[in-house]
């Protein structure tokens, strides 16, 4: 997914939540033109702002990236399980996967 797709998704989820750019900007605590500058790519979207945006429009960061993609249930289950592991166990899984290739 490239930056253009991320910005397209911002607009999609903002509209789906029924918020204008102005309303969303204000709910995020920025000036009323903030979302316009993000969606027109005049300002780079920060990860922290994306996380706040997801809270405002009522989705998870997971939803943001995977709704509307060809992401199978097996991949979702694997990712959920992997993300729940402690860091040292993630390293073990990654090594195992490399050996299975």
C-alpha positions, 0 to 999 in steps of 0.5 A: 500500500502506498501513501496515495492509498493511505490518504484515499483511505483517510477520506473514505473512512472520514466520509463513512463516519459522516464527518466533514474535513472541518469536523474531523480536524476539530475532533483531532484538536487541529485547526479547521483546515488540517484534514484538507491539507492532509487529504490534498497531500500538502502535509505528511500524515504522521503515524500518531495522527493516523492512530488518533484519526482511527479513534475518531472515526471508530475503527482500529488501525487494523481495520484501516489497513485491511478493510477492502483488501484481499486479506484472508481469514488465515492471514488475519488469524496468523497476524493476530496470533503473531502480534500477541506474541512476546518479542522474543517469540516473534523472532523464533517464528520469523526464523522458522518461517525463513527455514520453511521457505 
